[in-house]
Amino acid sequence: MPGPYGPGNASVYGALGGHVLGLTVRAERESEAAAVRAIEDAAFGEPLQGEIVDAIRGTDRWIARGSLVAEGAGHELVGHLLVSEGDLLADDGALVRRIWMVGPVAVSPGWQGRGVGGALMRAVIDLATTRDEPVLCLLGHADYYPRFGFEPARALGIAPPRPWPDANWLALRLPAWDATLTGTAYFPPAFPDSSGLAPG
């Protein structure tokens, strides 16, 4: 069952493993907003994900170097991943802390199934680890993200903003993980309804 902010199609993401020849994963440059939008639109076949990225860009939820692009050997952009700051709220509505939320993630149709998504995921995990973030959360494919170490977030004490299945509402504990980080996680306000969409 695909989530709207993870893979729109399982074939978008190649198998975890081998190096993708000539592929570079790096932070988006200021001049690349339109190219990123084109990747999102092409991968999902509709504009919602690109609109979300554009709406977060320039806000306080935008993470420095957290909009990652995959660049092919010919310098064309072939994939994109956004990580942004959501809110982890206690039962009384108090902010526990901001946490990193993964998505949207997109790969150009001609590059799907070639490991681009895996390269982007490994890059964001490295980025979050380097910055001492405790956890990454996302809504996505149950058969894709566990290969990176993601597990049902609710079992860790992080509830979804809507009643999504445990198989799709996932979290990755990083080295800075603190088991006292419990509550309900919310996507940034740029996401529809500020709480995300039901899995498609």
Contact map, one row per residue, 1 for C-alpha under 8 A:
11100000000000000000000000000000000000000000000000000000000000000000000000000000000000000000000000000000000000000000000000000000000000000001110000000000000000000000000100000000000000000000000000000011
11110111110000000000000000000000000000000000000000000000000000000000000000000000000000000000000000000000000000000000000000000000000000000001100000000000000000000000000100000000000000000000000000000011
11111111000000000000000000000000000000000000000000000000000000000000000000000000000000000000000000000000000000000000000000000000000000000011100000000000000000000000000100000000000000000000000000000111
01111111000000000000000000000000000000000000000010000000000000000000000000000000000000000000000000000001000000000000000000000000000000000011000000000000000000000000000000000000000000000000000000001111
00111111000000000000000000000000000000000000000010000000000000000000000000000000000000000000000000000111100000000000000000000000000000000111000000000000000000000000000000000000000000000000000000000000
01111111000000000000000000000000000000000000000000000000000000000000000000000000000000000000000000000111110000000000000000000000000000000111100000000000000000000000000000000000000000000000000000000000
01111111110110000000000000000000000000000000000000000000000000000000000000000000000000000000000000000001110000000000000000000000000000000001100000000000000000000000000000000000000000000000000000000000
01111111110100000000000000000000000000000011000000000000000000000000000000000000000000000000000000000000010000000000000000000000000000000000000000000000000000000000000000000000000000000000000000000000
01000011111110000000000000000000000000000001000000000000000000000000000000000000000000000000000000000000000000000000000000000000000000000000000000000000000000000000000000000000000000000000000000000000
01000011111110000000000000000000000000000000000000000000000000000000000000000000000000000000000000000000000000000000000000000000000000000000100100000000000000000000000000000000000000000000000000000000
00000000111111000000000000000000000000000000000000000000000000000000000000000000000000000000000000000000000000011000000000000000000000000000000000000000000000000000000000000000000000000000000000000000
00000011111111000000000000000000000000000010000000000000000000000000000000000000000000000000000000000000011110111000100000000000000000000000000000000000000000000000000000000000000000000000000000000000
00000010111111100000000000000000000000000000000000000000000000000000000000000000000000000000000000000000001000011111110000000000000000000000000000000000000000000000000000000000000000000000000000000000
00000000001111110000000000000000000000000000000000000000000000000000000000000000000000000000000000000000000000011111110000000000000000000000000000000000000000000000000000000000000000000000000000000000
00000000000011111000000000000000000000000000000000000000000000000000000000000000000000000000000000000000000000001110010000000000000000000000000000000000000000000000000000000000000000000000000000000000
00000000000001111100000000000000000000000000000000000000000000000000000000000000000000000000000000000000000000000010010000000000000000000000000000100000000000000000000000000000000000000000000000000000
00000000000000111110000000000000000000000000000000000000000000000000000000000000000000000000000000000000000000000010010000000000000000000000000000000000000000000000000000000000000000000000000000000000
00000000000000011111000000000000000000000000000000000000000000000000000000000000000000000000000000000000000000000010000000000000000000000000000000000000000000000000000000000000000000000000000000000000
00000000000000001111100000000000000000000000000000000000000000000000000000000000000000000000000000000000000000000010000000000000000000000000000000000000000000000000000000000000000000000000000000000000
00000000000000000111111000000000000000000000000000000000000000000000000000000000000000000000000000000000000000000111001000000000000000000000000000000000000000000000000000000000000000000000000000000000
00000000000000000011111000000000000000000000000000000000000000000000000010000000000000000000000000000000000000000000000000000000000000000000000000000000000000000000000000000000000000000000000000000000
00000000000000000001111100000000000000000000000000000000000000000000000110000000000000000000000000000000000000000000000000000000000000000000000000000000000000000000000000000000000000000000000000000000
00000000000000000001111110000000000000000000000000000000000000000000011110000000000000000000000000000000000000000001000000000000000000000000000000000000000000000000000000000000000000000000000000000000
00000000000000000000011111000000000000000000000000000000000000000000011110000000000000000000000000000000000000000000000000000000000000000000000000000000000000000000000000000000000000000000000000000000
00000000000000000000001111100000000000000000000000000000000000000001111000000000000000000000000000000000000000000000001100100000000000000000000000000000000000000000000000000000000000000000000000000000
00000000000000000000000111110000000000000000000000000000000000000001111000000000000000000000000000000000000000000000000000000000000000000000000000000000000000000000000000000000000000000000000000000000
00000000000000000000000011111000000000000000000000000000000000001111100000000000000000000000000000000000000000000000000000000000000000000000000000000000000000000000000000000000000000000000000000000000
00000000000000000000000001111101100000000000000000000000000000001011100000000000000000000000000000000000000000000000000000000000000000000000000000000000000000000000000000000000000000000000000000000000
00000000000000000000000000111111100000000000000000000000000000000000000000000000000000000000000000000000000000000000000000000000000000000000000000000000000000000000000000000000000000000000000000000000
00000000000000000000000000011111100000000000000000000000000000000000000000000000000000000000000000000000000000000000000000000000000000000000000000000000000000000000000000000000000000000000000000000000
00000000000000000000000000001111110000000000000000000000000000000000000000000000000000000000000000000000000000000000000000000000000000000000000000000000000000000000000000000000000000000000000000000000
00000000000000000000000000011111111100000000000000000000000000000000000000000000000000000000000000000000000000000000000000000000000000000000000000000000000000000000000000000000000000000000000000000000
00000000000000000000000000011111111110000000000000000100000000000000000000000000000000000000000000000000000000000000000000000000000000000000000000000000000000000000000000000000000000000000000000000000
00000000000000000000000000000011111111000000000000000000000000000000000000000000000000000000000000000000000000000000000000000000000000000000000000000000000000000000000000000000000000000000000000000000
00000000000000000000000000000001111111100000000000000000000000000000000000001000000000000000000000000000000000000000000000000000000000000000000000000000000000000000000000000000000000000000000000000000
00000000000000000000000000000001111111110000000001000000000000000000100000001011000000000000000000000000000000000000000000000000000000000000000000000000000000000000000000000000000000000000000000000000
00000000000000000000000000000000111111111000000001101100000000000000000000000000000000000000000000000000000000000000000000000000000000000000000000000000000000000000000000000000000000000000000000000000
00000000000000000000000000000000011111111100000001000000000000000000000000000000000000000000000000000000000000000000000000000000000000000000000000000000000000000000000000000000000000000000000000000000
00000000000000000000000000000000001111111110000000000000000000000000000000001111000000000000000000000000011100000000000000000000000000000000000000000000000000000000000000000000000000000000000000000000
00000000000000000000000000000000000111111111001011000000000000000000000000000001000000000000000000000001111100000000000000000000000000000000000000000000000000000000000000000000000000000000000000000000
00000000000000000000000000000000000011111111111111000000000000000000000000000000000000000000000000000000000000000000000000000000000000000000000000000000000000000000000000000000000000000000000000000000
00000000000000000000000000000000000001111111110000000000000000000000000000000000000000000000000000000000000110000000000000000000000000000000000000000000000000000000000000000000000000000000000000000000
00000001000100000000000000000000000000111111100000000000000000000000000000000000000000000000000000000000011110000000000000000000000000000000000000000000000000000000000000000000000000000000000000000000
00000001100000000000000000000000000000011111111010000000000000000000000000000000000000000000000000000000010000000000000000000000000000000000000000000000000000000000000000000000000000000000000000000000
00000000000000000000000000000000000000001111111000000000000000000000000000000000000000000000000000000000000000000000000000000000000000000000000000000000000000000000000000000000000000000000000000000000
00000000000000000000000000000000000000001101111110000000000000000000000000000000000000000000000000000000000000000000000000000000000000000000000000000000000000000000000000000000000000000000000000000000
00000000000000000000000000000000000000011001111111100000000000000000000000000000000000000000000000000000000000000000000000000000000000000000000000000000000000000000000000000000000000000000000000000000
00000000000000000000000000000000000000001000011111110000000000000000000000000000000000000000000000000000000000000000000000000000000000000000000000000000000000000000000000000000000000000000000000000000
00011000000000000000000000000000000000011001011111111000000000000000000000000000000000000000000000000001000000000000000000000000000000000000000000000000000000000000000000000000000000000000000000000000
00000000000000000000000000000000000111011000001111111100000000000000000000000000000000000000000000000000000000000000000000000000000000000000000000000000000000000000000000000000000000000000000000000000
00000000000000000000000000000000000010000000001111111110000000000000000000000000000000000000000000000000000000000000000000000000000000000000000000000000000000000000000000000000000000000000000000000000
00000000000000000000000000000000000000000000000111111111000000000000000000000000000000000000000000000000000000000000000000000000000000000000000000000000000000000000000000000000000000000000011000000000
00000000000000000000000000000000000010000000000011111111100000000000000000000000010000000000000000000001000000000000000000000000000000000000000000000000000000000000000000000000000000000000000000000000
00000000000000000000000000000000100010000000000001111111100000000000000000000000000000000000000000000000000000000000000000000000000000000000000000000000000000000000000000000000000000000000000000000000
00000000000000000000000000000000000000000000000000111111111000000000000000000000000000000000000000000000000000000000000000000000000000000000000000000000000000000000000000000000000000000000010000000000
00000000000000000000000000000000000000000000000000011111111011000000000000000000000100000000000000000000000000000000000000000000000000000000000000000000000000000000000000000000000000000001010000000000
00000000000000000000000000000000000000000000000000001111111011000000000000000000000000000000000000000000000000000000000000000000000000000000000000000000000000000000000000000000000000000000000000000000
00000000000000000000000000000000000000000000000000000011111101000000000000000000000000000000000000000000000000000000000000000000000000000000000000000000000000000000000000000000000000000000000000000000
00000000000000000000000000000000000000000000000000000011111111000000000000000000000000000000000000000000000000000000000000000000000000000000000000000000000000000000000000000000000000000000000000000000
00000000000000000000000000000000000000000000000000000000011111100000000000000000000000000000000000000000000000000000000000000000000000000000000000000000000000000000000000000000000000000000000000000000
00000000000000000000000000000000000000000000000000000001101111100000000000000000000111000000000000000000000000000000000000000000000000000000000000000000000000000000000000000000000000000001000000000000
00000000000000000000000000000000000000000000000000000001111111110100000000000000001110000000000000000000000000000000000000000000000000000000000000000000000000000000000000000000000000000000000000000000
00000000000000000000000000000000000000000000000000000000000111111110000000000000001110000000000000000000000000000000000000000000000000000000000000000000000000000000000000000000000000000000000000000000
00000000000000000000000000000000000000000000000000000000000001111110000000000000000000000000000000000000000000000000000000000000000000000000000000000000000000000000000000000000000000000000000000000000
00000000000000000000000000110000000000000000000000000000000000111111000000000000000000000000000000000000000000000000000000000000000000000000000000000000000000000000000000000000000000000000000000000000
00000000000000000000000000100000000000000000000000000000000001111111000000000000011100000000000000000000000000000000000000010010000000000000000000000000000000000000000000000000000000000000000000000000
00000000000000000000000000110000000000000000000000000000000000111111100000000001111000000000000000000000000000000000000000000000000000000000000000000000000000000000000000000000000000000000000000000000
00000000000000000000000011110000000000000000000000000000000000001111110000000001110000000000000000000000000000000000000100010000000000000000000000000000000000000000000000000000000000000000000000000000
00000000000000000000000011110000000100000000000000000000000000000011111000001111100000000000000000000000000000000000000100000000000000000000000000000000000000000000000000000000000000000000000000000000
00000000000000000000001111000000000000000000000000000000000000000001111100001111000000000000000000000000000000000001001100000000000000000000000000000000000000000000000000000000000000000000000000000000
00000000000000000000001111000000000000000000000000000000000000000000111111111110000000000000000000000000000000000000000000000000000000000000000000000000000000000000000000000000000000000000000000000000
00000000000000000000011100000000000000000000000000000000000000000000011111111100000000000000000000000000000000000000000000000000000000000000000000000000000000000000000000000000000000000000000000000000
00000000000000000000111100000000000000000000000000000000000000000000001111110000000000000000000000000000000000000000000000000000000000000000000000000000000000000000000000000000000000000000000000000000
00000000000000000000000000000000000000000000000000000000000000000000001111110000000000000000000000000000000000000000000000000000000000000000000000000000000000000000000000000000000000000000000000000000
00000000000000000000000000000000000000000000000000000000000000000000001111111000000000000000000000000000000000000000000000000000000000000000000000000000000000000000000000000000000000000000000000000000
00000000000000000000000000000000000000000000000000000000000000000000001111111100000000000000000000000000000000000000000000000000000000000000000000000000000000000000000000000000000000000000000000000000
00000000000000000000000000000000001100100000000000000000000000000000111100111110000000000000000000000000000000000000000000000000000000000000000000000000000000000000000000000000000000000000000000000000
00000000000000000000000000000000000000100000000000000000000000000000111100011111000000000000000000000000001100100001000000000000000000000000000000000000000000000000000000000000000000000000000000000000
00000000000000000000000000000000000100100000000000000000000000000000111000001111100000000000000000000000111100000001100100000000000000000000000000000000000000000000000000000000000000000000000000000000
00000000000000000000000000000000000100110000000000000000000000000011110000000111110000000000000000000001111000000000000100000000000000000000000000000000000000000000000000000000000000000000000000000000
00000000000000000000000000000000000000000000000000000000000000000011100000000011111000000000000000000111110000000000000110000000000000000000000000000000000000000000000000000000000000000000000000000000
00000000000000000000000000000000000000000000000000001000000000000111000000000001111100000000000000000111100000000000000000000000000000000000000000000000000000000000000000000000000000000000000000000000
00000000000000000000000000000000000000000000000000000000000001100110000000000000111110000000000000011111000000000000000000010000000000000000000000000000000000000000000000000000000000000000000000000000
00000000000000000000000000000000000000000000000000000001000011100100000000000000011111000000000000011110000000000000000000000000000000000000000000000000000000000000000000000000000000000001000000000000
00000000000000000000000000000000000000000000000000000000000011100000000000000000001111100000000001111000000000000000000000000000000000000000000000000000000000000000000000000000000000000011000000000000
00000000000000000000000000000000000000000000000000000000000010000000000000000000000111110000000001111000000000000000000000000000000000000000000000000000000000000000000000000000000000001111000000000000
00000000000000000000000000000000000000000000000000000000000000000000000000000000000011111000001111100000000000000000000000000000000000000000000000000000000000000000000000000000000000001111000000000000
00000000000000000000000000000000000000000000000000000000000000000000000000000000000001111100001111100000000000000000000000000000000000000000000000000000000001000000000000000000000001111100000000000000
00000000000000000000000000000000000000000000000000000000000000000000000000000000000000111111111110000000000000000000000000000000000000000000000000000000000000000000000000000000000000111100000000000000
00000000000000000000000000000000000000000000000000000000000000000000000000000000000000011111111100000000000000000000000000000000000000000000000000000000000000000000000000000000000001110000000000000000
00000000000000000000000000000000000000000000000000000000000000000000000000000000000000001111110000000000000000000000000000000000000000000000000000000000000000000000000000000000000000110000000000000000
00000000000000000000000000000000000000000000000000000000000000000000000000000000000000001111110000000000000000000000000000000000000000000000000000000000000000000000000000000000000000000000000000000000
00000000000000000000000000000000000000000000000000000000000000000000000000000000000000001111111000000000000000000000000000000000000000000000000000000000000000000000000000000000000000000000000000000000
00000000000000000000000000000000000000000000000000000000000000000000000000000000000000001111111100000000000000000000000000000000000000000000000000000000000000000000000000000000000000000000000000000000
00000000000000000000000000000000000000000000000000000000000000000000000000000000000000111100111111000000000000000000000000000000000000000000000000000000000000000000000000000000000000000000000000000000
00000000000000000000000000000000000000000000000000000000000000000000000000000000000000111100011111000000000000000000000000000000000000000000000000000000000000000000000000000000000011100000000000000000
00000000000000000000000000000000000000000000000000000000000000000000000000000000000000111000001111100000000000000000000000000000000000000000000000000000000000000000000000000000000000000000000000000000
00000000000000000000000000000000000000000000000000000000000000000000000000000000000011110000001111110000000000000000000000000000000000000000000000000000000000000000000000000000000000000000000000000000
00000000000000000000000000000000000000000000000000000000000000000000000000000000000011110000000011111000000000000000000000000000000011111000000000000000000000000000000000000000000000001000000000000000
00000000000000000000000000000000000000000000000000000000000000000000000000000000001111000000000001111100000000000000000000000000000010111000000000000000000000000000000000000000000000000000000000000000
00000000000000000000000000000000000000000000000000000000000000000000000000000000001111000000000000111110000000000000000000000000000000011100000000000000000000000000000000000000000000000010000000000000
00001100000000000000000000000000000000000000000000000000000000000000000000000000111100000000000000011111100000000000000000000000000000011100000000000000000000000000000000000000000000000000000000000000
00001100000000000000000000000000000000000000000000000000000000000000000000000000111100000000000000001111100000000000000000000000000000000100000000000000000000000000000000000000000000000000000000000000
00011110000000000000000000000000000000010000000010001000000000000000000000000001111000000000000000000111110000000000000000000000000000000000000000000000000000000000000000000000000000000000000000000000
00001110000000000000000000000000000000010000000000000000000000000000000000000011110000000000000000000111111000000000100000000000000000000000000000000000000000000000000000000000000000000000000000000000
00000111000100000000000000000000000000110011000000000000000000000000000000000011100000000000000000000001111100000000100000000000000000000000000000000000000000000000000000000000000000000000000000000000
00000000000110000000000000000000000000110010000000000000000000000000000000000111000000000000000000000000111110110001100000000000000000000000000000000000000000000000000000000000000000000000000000000000
00000000000100000000000000000000000000110110000000000000000000000000000000000110000000000000000000000000011111110000000000000000000000000000000000000000000000000000000000000000000000000000000000000000
00000000000100000000000000000000000000000110000000000000000000000000000000000000000000000000000000000000001111110000000000000000000000000000000000000000000000000000000000000000000000000000000000000000
00000000000000000000000000000000000000000000000000000000000000000000000000000000000000000000000000000000000111110000000000000000000000000000000000000000000000000000000000000000000000000000000000000000
00000000000100000000000000000000000000000000000000000000000000000000000000000100000000000000000000000000001111111101000000000000000000000000000000000000000000000000000000000000000000000000000000000000
00000000001111000000000000000000000000000000000000000000000000000000000000000000000000000000000000000000001111111111000000000000000000000000000000000000000000000000000000000000000000000000000000000000
00000000001111100000000000000000000000000000000000000000000000000000000000000000000000000000000000000000000000111111000000000000000000000000000000000000000000000000000000000000000000000000000000000000
00000000000011100001000000000000000000000000000000000000000000000000000000000000000000000000000000000000000000111111000000000000000000000000000000000000000000000000000000000000000000000000000000000000
00000000000011111111000000000000000000000000000000000000000000000000000000000000000000000000000000000000000000011111111000000000000000000000000000000000000000000000000000000000000000000000000000000000
00000000000011000001001000000000000000000000000000000000000000000000010000000110000000000000000000000000001000111111111100000000000000000000000000000000000000000000000000000000000000000000000000000000
00000000000111000000000000000000000000000000000000000000000000000000000000000010000000000000000000000000111000000011111110000000000000000000000000000000000000000000000000000000000000000000000000000000
00000000000011111000000000000000000000000000000000000000000000000000000000000000000000000000000000000000000000000011111111000000000000000000000000000000000000000000000000000000000000000000000000000000
00000000000000000001000010000000000000000000000000000000000000000000010000000000000000000000000000000000000000000011111111100000000000000000000000000000000000000000000000000000000000000000000000000000
00000000000000000000000010000000000000000000000000000000000000000001110000000011100000000000000000000000000000000001111111110000000000000000000000000000000000000000000000000000000000000000000000000000
00000000000000000000000000000000000000000000000000000000000000000000000000000000100000000000000000000000000000000000111111111000000000000000000000010000000000000000000000000000000000000000000000000000
00000000000000000000000000000000000000000000000000000000000000000000000000000000000000000000000000000000000000000000011111111100000000000000000000010000000000000000000000000000000000000000000000000000
00000000000000000000000010000000000000000000000000000000000000000000000000000000000000000000000000000000000000000000001111111110000000000000000000000000000000000000000000000000000000000000000000000000
00000000000000000000000000000000000000000000000000000000000000000101000000000000001000000000000000000000000000000000000111111111000000000000000000000000000000000000000000000000000000000000000000000000
00000000000000000000000000000000000000000000000000000000000000000000000000000000000000000000000000000000000000000000000011111111100000010000000000000000000000000000000000000000000000000000000000000000
00000000000000000000000000000000000000000000000000000000000000000000000000000000000000000000000000000000000000000000000001111111110000000000000000000000000000000000000000000000000000000000000000000000
00000000000000000000000000000000000000000000000000000000000000000100000000000000000000000000000000000000000000000000000000111111111000000000000000000000000000000000000000000000000000000000000000000000
00000000000000000000000000000000000000000000000000000000000000000000000000000000000000000000000000000000000000000000000000011111111111110000000000000000000000000000000000000100000000000000000000000000
00000000000000000000000000000000000000000000000000000000000000000000000000000000000000000000000000000000000000000000000000001111111111000000000000000000000000000000000000000111000000000000000000000000
00000000000000000000000000000000000000000000000000000000000000000000000000000000000000000000000000000000000000000000000000000111111110000000000000000000000000000000000000000000000000000000000000000000
00000000000000000000000000000000000000000000000000000000000000000000000000000000000000000000000000000000000000000000000000000011111110000000000000000000000000000000000000000000000000000000000000000000
00000000000000000000000000000000000000000000000000000000000000000000000000000000000000000000000000000000000000000000000000000001111111000000000000000000000000000000000000000011000000000000000000000000
00000000000000000000000000000000000000000000000000000000000000000000000000000000000000000000000000110000000000000000000000000001111111110000000000000000000000000000000000000101100000000000000000000000
00000000000000000000000000000000000000000000000000000000000000000000000000000000000000000000000000100000000000000000000000000001100111110000000000000000000000000000000000001111110000000000000000000000
00000000000000000000000000000000000000000000000000000000000000000000000000000000000000000000000000110000000000000000000000000001000011111000000000000000000000000000000000111101100000000000000000000000
00000000000000000000000000000000000000000000000000000000000000000000000000000000000000000000000000111100000000000000000000001001000011111100000000000000000000000000000000111100000000000000000000000000
00000000000000000000000000000000000000000000000000000000000000000000000000000000000000000000000000111100000000000000000000000000000000111110000000000000100000000000000011110000000000000000000000000000
00001100000000000000000000000000000000000000000000000000000000000000000000000000000000000000000000001110000000000000000000000000000000011111000000000000000000000000000011100000000000000000000000000000
00111100000000000000000000000000000000000000000000000000000000000000000000000000000000000000000000000000000000000000000000000000000000001111100000000000000000000000000111000000000000000000000000000010
11111110000000000000000000000000000000000000000000000000000000000000000000000000000000000000000000000000000000000000000000000000000000000111110110000000000000000000000111000000000000000000000000000010
11100110010000000000000000000000000000000000000000000000000000000000000000000000000000000000000000000000000000000000000000000000000000000011111110000000000000000000001100000000000000000000000000000000
10000000000000000000000000000000000000000000000000000000000000000000000000000000000000000000000000000000000000000000000000000000000000000001111111000000000000000000001100000000000000000000000000000000
00000000000000000000000000000000000000000000000000000000000000000000000000000000000000000000000000000000000000000000000000000000000000000000111111100000000000000000000000000000000000000000000000000000
00000000010000000000000000000000000000000000000000000000000000000000000000000000000000000000000000000000000000000000000000000000000000000001111111100000000000000000000000000000000000000000000000000000
00000000000000000000000000000000000000000000000000000000000000000000000000000000000000000000000000000000000000000000000000000000000000000001111111111100000000000000000001000000000000000000000000000000
00000000000000000000000000000000000000000000000000000000000000000000000000000000000000000000000000000000000000000000000000000000000000000000011111111110000000000000000000000000000000000000000000000000
00000000000000010000000000000000000000000000000000000000000000000000000000000000000000000000000000000000000000000000000000000000000000000000001111111100000000000000000000000000000000000000000000000000
00000000000000000000000000000000000000000000000000000000000000000000000000000000000000000000000000000000000000000000000011000000000000000000000011111100000000000000000000000000000000000000000000000000
00000000000000000000000000000000000000000000000000000000000000000000000000000000000000000000000000000000000000000000000000000000000000000000000011111110000000000000000000011000000000000000000000000000
00000000000000000000000000000000000000000000000000000000000000000000000000000000000000000000000000000000000000000000000000000000000000000000000011111111000000000000000001111000000000000000000000000000
00000000000000000000000000000000000000000000000000000000000000000000000000000000000000000000000000000000000000000000000000000000000000000000000001001111100000000000000001110000000000000000000000000000
00000000000000000000000000000000000000000000000000000000000000000000000000000000000000000000000000000000000000000000000000000000000000000000000000000111111100000000011111100000000000000000000000000000
00000000000000000000000000000000000000000000000000000000000000000000000000000000000000000000000000000000000000000000000000000000000000001000000000000011111111110000010011110000000000000000000000000000
00000000000000000000000000000000000000000000000000000000000000000000000000000000000000000000000000000000000000000000000000000000000000000000000000000001111111110000010011000000000000000000000000000000
00000000000000000000000000000000000000000000000000000000000000000000000000000000000000000000000000000000000000000000000000000000000000000000000000000001111111000000000000000000000000000000000000000000
00000000000000000000000000000000000000000000000000000000000000000000000000000000000000000000000000000000000000000000000000000000000000000000000000000001111111000000000000000000001001000000000000000000
00000000000000000000000000000000000000000000000000000000000000000000000000000000000000000000000000000000000000000000000000000000000000000000000000000000111111100000000000000000000011100000000000000000
00000000000000000000000000000000000000000000000000000000000000000000000000000000000000010000000000000000000000000000000000000000000000000000000000000000111111110000000000000000000011111000000000000000
00000000000000000000000000000000000000000000000000000000000000000000000000000000000000000000000000000000000000000000000000000000000000000000000000000000110011111000000000000000000001111000000000000000
00000000000000000000000000000000000000000000000000000000000000000000000000000000000000000000000000000000000000000000000000000000000000000000000000000000110001111111000010000000000000011100000000000000
00000000000000000000000000000000000000000000000000000000000000000000000000000000000000000000000000000000000000000000000000000000000000000000000000000000000000111110000000000000000000011100000000110000
00000000000000000000000000000000000000000000000000000000000000000000000000000000000000000000000000000000000000000000000000000000000000000000000000000000000000011111000000000000000000000000000000110100
00000000000000000000000000000000000000000000000000000000000000000000000000000000000000000000000000000000000000000000000000000000000000000000000000000000000000011111100000000000000000000000000000000000
00000000000000000000000000000000000000000000000000000000000000000000000000000000000000000000000000000000000000000000000000000000000000000000000000000000000000010111110110000000000000000000000000000110
00000000000000000000000000000000000000000000000000000000000000000000000000000000000000000000000000000000000000000000000000000000000000000000000000000000000000000011111110000000000000000000000000000000
00000000000000000000000000000000000000000000000000000000000000000000000000000000000000000000000000000000000000000000000000000000000000000000000000000001110000000001111111000000000000000000000000000000
00000000000000000000000000000000000000000000000000000000000000000000000000000000000000000000000000000000000000000000000000000000000000000000110000000001000000000000111111000000000000000000000000000000
11100000000000000000000000000000000000000000000000000000000000000000000000000000000000000000000000000000000000000000000000000000000000000011110000000001000000000001111111000000000000000000000000000010
00000000000000000000000000000000000000000000000000000000000000000000000000000000000000000000000000000000000000000000000000000000000000001111000000000001110000010001111111100000000000000000000000000000
00000000000000000000000000000000000000000000000000000000000000000000000000000000000000000000000000000000000000000000000000000000000000001111000010000111110000000000011111110000000000000000000000000000
00000000000000000000000000000000000000000000000000000000000000000000000000000000000000000000000000000000000000000000000000000000000000111100000000000111100000000000000011111000000000000000000000000000
00000000000000000000000000000000000000000000000000000000000000000000000000000000000000000000000000000000000000000000000000000000000000111000000000001110100000000000000001111100000000000000000000000000
00000000000000000000000000000000000000000000000000000000000000000000000000000000000000000000000000000000000000000000000000000000000001110000000000001100000000000000000000111111100000000000000000000000
00000000000000000000000000000000000000000000000000000000000000000000000000000000000000000000000000000000000000000000000000000001100011110000000000000000000000000000000000011111100000000000000000000000
00000000000000000000000000000000000000000000000000000000000000000000000000000000000000000000000000000000000000000000000000000000100101000000000000000000000000000000000000001111100000000000000000000000
00000000000000000000000000000000000000000000000000000000000000000000000000000000000000000000000000000000000000000000000000000000100111100000000000000000000000000000000000001111110000000000000000000000
00000000000000000000000000000000000000000000000000000000000000000000000000000000000000000000000000000000000000000000000000000000000011100000000000000000000000000000000000001111111000000000000000000000
00000000000000000000000000000000000000000000000000000000000000000000000000000000000000000000000000000000000000000000000000000000000001000000000000000000000000000000000000000001111110000000000000000000
00000000000000000000000000000000000000000000000000000000000000000000000000000000000000000000000000000000000000000000000000000000000000000000000000000000000100000000000000000000111111000000000000000000
00000000000000000000000000000000000000000000000000000000000000000000000000000000000000000000000000000000000000000000000000000000000000000000000000000000000000000000000000000000011111000000000000000000
00000000000000000000000000000000000000000000000000000000000000000000000000000000000000000000000100000000000000000000000000000000000000000000000000000000000011000000000000000000011111100000000000000000
00000000000000000000000000000000000000000000000000000000000000000000000000000000000000010100000100000000000000000000000000000000000000000000000000000000000111100000000000000000001111110000000000000000
00000000000000000000000000000000000000000000000000000000000000000000000000000000000000011110000100000000000000000000000000000000000000000000000000000000000011100000000000000000000011111000000000000000
00000000000000000000000000000000000000000000000000000000000000000000000000000000000000011110000000000000000000000000000000000000000000000000000000000000000001111000000000000000000001111100000000000000
00000000000000000000000000000000000000000000000000000000000000000000000000000000000001111000000000100000000000000000000000000000000000000000000000000000000001111000000000000000000000111110000000000000
00000000000000000000000000000000000000000000000000000000000000000000000000000000000001111000000000000000000000000000000000000000000000000000000000000000000000011000000000000000000000011111000001110000
00000000000000000000000000000000000000000000000000000000000000000000000000000000000011100000000000001000000000000000000000000000000000000000000000000000000000000000000000000000000000001111111001110000
00000000000000000000000000000000000000000000000000000001000010000000000000000000000111100000000000000000000000000000000000000000000000000000000000000000000000000000000000000000000000000111111001100000
00000000000000000000000000000000000000000000000000000000000000000000000000000000000000000000000000000000000000000000000000000000000000000000000000000000000000000000000000000000000000000011111111100000
00000000000000000000000000000000000000000000000000010011000000000000000000000000000000000000000000000000000000000000000000000000000000000000000000000000000000000000000000000000000000000011111101000000
00000000000000000000000000000000000000000000000000010000000000000000000000000000000000000000000000000000000000000000000000000000000000000000000000000000000000000000000000000000000000000011111111110000
00000000000000000000000000000000000000000000000000000000000000000000000000000000000000000000000000000000000000000000000000000000000000000000000000000000000000000000000000000000000000000000111111111000
00000000000000000000000000000000000000000000000000000000000000000000000000000000000000000000000000000000000000000000000000000000000000000000000000000000000000000000000000000000000000000000101111111000
00000000000000000000000000000000000000000000000000000000000000000000000000000000000000000000000000000000000000000000000000000000000000000000000000000000000000000000000000000000000000000111111111110000
00000000000000000000000000000000000000000000000000000000000000000000000000000000000000000000000000000000000000000000000000000000000000000000000000000000000000001100000000000000000000000111101111111000
00000000000000000000000000000000000000000000000000000000000000000000000000000000000000000000000000000000000000000000000000000000000000000000000000000000000000001100000000000000000000000110001111111100
00010000000000000000000000000000000000000000000000000000000000000000000000000000000000000000000000000000000000000000000000000000000000000000000000000000000000000000000000000000000000000000000110111110
00110000000000000000000000000000000000000000000000000000000000000000000000000000000000000000000000000000000000000000000000000000000000000000000000000000000000000101000000000000000000000000000000011111
11110000000000000000000000000000000000000000000000000000000000000000000000000000000000000000000000000000000000000000000000000000000000000011000000000000000000000001000100000000000000000000000000001111
11110000000000000000000000000000000000000000000000000000000000000000000000000000000000000000000000000000000000000000000000000000000000000000000000000000000000000000000000000000000000000000000000000111
